[in-house]
């Protein structure tokens, strides 16, 4: 029997962030099954920014009764042994936002990427927001020359959540997600997580929308096409009810 826990990929957002974190933390508390869990906060994508930590840890603690322990990795003199101990002893690991490429580069340089994969396989619950969510997925896109579209390429992320996703990019119509999909094999699907929404990735690979509809795009014969949204359970029920009423 698998001991793996779900993965939560949040988009956050200025106004929606608190509501999303509150919803997700309630689900996480149920998954952990512990009165006051220890949450390891990983801020590597923001260079271990103190302001980010204070703001988001306050939101997390406001959403549920828990301890939030800061894990320093990006700092030049970070104690990586202490970081590993904190990650291993935590009930859940939170990957904060920032710059996903910078975050992945630091984890690679510090030889800290594998511990997240190992802890997930051992049953650690992991969740992220914004760039942290993208880092938990398979890969993301970058341009070696920002002014030349032909230089677009995919780079590997942690690969804990078996998908490719973007977060709170609804205003630009998910242009980076669509470009990333064009570099994938035919049949690939990408997920756009709007502000205030979250994807819950179950251990068996099934996906659940929380807080709002998740946008889906698919690559078919070299063209990226919009697919049906992944809807939260309550909206699915409403859609079924309307079908029977009409």
C-alpha positions in Angstrom: 0.0 0.0 0.0 1.4 3.4 -1.0 2.3 5.8 1.9 2.5 8.8 -0.4 0.5 11.9 0.4 -1.3 14.3 -2.0 0.6 17.2 -3.5 -1.1 20.7 -3.5 -0.2 23.2 -6.2 -1.6 26.6 -5.4 -1.6 29.8 -7.6 -2.0 32.3 -4.8 -2.8 35.9 -5.8 -2.9 39.1 -3.8 -6.6 39.0 -2.9 -7.2 35.3 -3.3 -4.1 34.1 -1.5 -5.5 34.0 2.0 -8.7 32.2 0.9 -6.7 29.6 -1.1 -4.2 29.0 1.7 -7.0 28.6 4.2 -8.8 26.1 2.0 -5.7 24.1 1.3 -4.4 24.2 4.9 -7.7 22.7 6.1 -7.3 19.9 3.6 -3.6 19.4 4.6 -4.4 19.3 8.3 -6.9 16.5 7.5 -4.3 14.6 5.4 -1.7 14.9 8.1 -4.1 14.0 10.9 -2.1 15.8 13.6 -3.4 18.6 15.9 -0.5 21.1 15.4 1.7 20.0 12.5 5.2 21.2 11.7 5.5 22.9 8.3 8.9 23.4 6.8 9.0 26.6 4.8 11.4 26.5 1.8 12.0 30.0 0.3 14.7 29.1 -2.2 12.9 30.6 -5.2 13.0 34.0 -3.5 16.6 33.7 -2.2 15.3 33.0 1.3 13.7 36.4 1.4 12.7 37.3 4.9 9.7 39.5 4.0 8.2 36.6 1.9 8.7 34.3 4.8 7.0 36.6 7.3 4.0 37.3 5.1 3.3 33.7 4.0 4.1 32.0 7.3 1.6 34.4 8.9 -1.0 33.4 6.4 -0.3 29.7 6.9 -0.5 30.0 10.7 -3.7 32.1 10.4 -5.3 29.3 8.3 -4.6 26.5 10.7 -3.0 25.7 14.0 0.6 24.8 13.1 4.3 25.6 13.5 6.2 27.0 10.5 9.9 26.4 10.5 12.1 28.4 8.0 14.5 26.2 6.0 17.5 28.2 4.7 19.1 26.9 1.5 19.8 29.9 -0.7 22.0 31.8 1.7 25.7 31.5 0.9 26.5 30.2 4.4 23.3 28.2 4.8 23.7 25.1 7.1 22.5 22.4 4.7 22.7 19.7 7.3 20.3 21.7 9.5 18.1 22.2 6.5 17.9 18.5 5.8 17.1 17.7 9.4 14.3 20.3 9.4 12.8 18.9 6.2 13.0 15.3 7.4 11.4 16.1 10.8 8.5 18.2 9.3 5.0 16.9 8.8 4.7 18.8 5.5 7.0 20.9 3.3 5.9 24.2 1.7 7.7 25.5 -1.4 7.2 29.3 -1.6 7.1 31.5 -4.7 9.6 33.7 -6.5 11.7 32.7 -9.6 11.4 29.0 -10.4 14.5 28.9 -12.6 16.6 30.6 -9.9 15.1 28.2 -7.3 15.9 25.1 -9.3 19.5 26.3 -10.0 20.1 26.9 -6.3 18.8 23.4 -5.4 21.0 21.9 -8.1 24.1 23.8 -7.0 23.5 23.0 -3.4 22.8 19.3 -4.2 19.4 19.6 -2.4 16.9 18.6 -5.1 17.0 14.9 -4.4 15.9 15.2 -0.8 12.5 16.6 -1.8 11.9 13.7 -4.2 13.1 11.2 -1.6 10.9 12.6 1.2 7.9 12.6 -1.0 8.5 8.9 -1.9 8.7 8.3 1.9 5.3 9.8 2.5 6.0 13.5 3.2 3.2 15.8 2.2 4.4 18.7 0.0 2.6 21.8 -1.2 3.6 24.9 -3.1 2.4 28.3 -4.3 3.1 30.2 -7.6 6.7 29.5 -8.6 6.9 26.9 -5.9 4.1 25.0 -7.5 5.8 25.1 -10.9 9.0 23.8 -9.3 7.2 20.8 -7.9 6.0 19.8 -11.4 8.0 18.2 -14.2 9.5 21.1 -16.1 9.2 24.7 -17.2 10.2 27.0 -20.0 13.0 29.5 -20.4 14.6 31.5 -23.2 18.4 31.7 -23.6 17.7 34.9 -25.6 14.5 36.6 -24.3 14.1 38.5 -27.6 14.3 35.3 -29.7 11.3 33.0 -29.5 13.3 30.2 -31.2 15.6 29.9 -28.1 12.7 28.6 -26.0 13.6 25.4 -24.2 12.3 23.3 -21.3 14.3 22.8 -18.1 13.7 20.1 -15.5 12.0 20.9 -12.2 11.6 18.5 -9.2 9.2 16.2 -11.0 7.3 15.4 -7.8 3.9 16.3 -9.4 3.7 14.4 -12.7 2.5 17.3 -14.9 3.4 20.7 -16.3 1.6 23.8 -15.0 1.6 27.5 -14.8 0.1 29.8 -12.1 -2.0 33.0 -12.1 -1.2 33.8 -15.7 -4.9 34.2 -16.8 -4.3 37.9 -17.7 -1.8 36.9 -20.5 -4.0 34.0 -21.6 -1.4 31.4 -20.5 1.0 32.2 -23.3 4.1 30.6 -21.5 2.2 27.4 -20.8 1.1 27.2 -24.4 4.7 27.8 -25.6 5.9 25.1 -23.2 3.4 22.6 -24.5 4.6 23.2 -28.1 8.0 21.8 -27.0 6.3 18.6 -25.6 5.3 15.4 -27.3 2.0 15.1 -29.1 -0.9 14.5 -26.6 0.7 16.4 -23.8 -1.6 18.3 -21.5 -0.8 21.5 -19.5 -2.7 23.0 -16.6 -3.3 26.7 -15.9 -4.0 27.4 -12.2 -5.7 30.7 -11.9 -5.4 33.1 -9.0 -7.2 31.6 -6.0 -7.2 28.0 -7.3 -5.3 24.9 -6.5 -4.7 21.4 -8.0 -4.6 18.5 -5.6 -2.6 15.7 -7.1 -3.6 12.4 -5.5 -1.0 9.6 -5.0 -2.6 7.6 -7.8 -2.1 10.6 -10.2 -5.7 11.7 -10.4 -6.2 15.5 -10.2 -8.8 17.5 -8.2 -9.6 21.2 -8.5 -9.9 23.3 -5.3 -11.0 26.9 -5.0 -11.8 27.3 -8.7 -11.7 25.8 -12.2 -8.3 24.7 -13.5 -7.6 25.6 -17.2 -6.5 22.8 -19.5 -4.7 22.9 -22.8 -3.6 19.9 -25.0 -1.1 19.5 -27.8 -2.6 17.8 -30.9 -0.7 17.5 -34.2 1.5 20.4 -33.3 -1.3 22.8 -32.2 -2.3 23.8 -28.7 -6.0 23.6 -28.1 -8.2 24.5 -25.2 -9.7 21.5 -23.4 -12.6 21.4 -20.9 -11.8 22.9 -17.5 -11.1 20.7 -14.5 -13.9 21.8 -12.1 -14.1 21.6 -8.3 -16.4 18.9 -7.0 -19.1 21.4 -6.0 -19.3 22.8 -9.5 -19.4 19.4 -11.0 -22.4 18.6 -8.8 -24.1 21.8 -9.9 -23.5 21.0 -13.6 -25.0 17.5 -13.2 -28.0 19.0 -11.4 -28.6 21.6 -14.2 -28.4 18.8 -16.8 -31.2 16.9 -15.0 -33.3 20.0 -14.5 -33.2 21.0 -18.2 
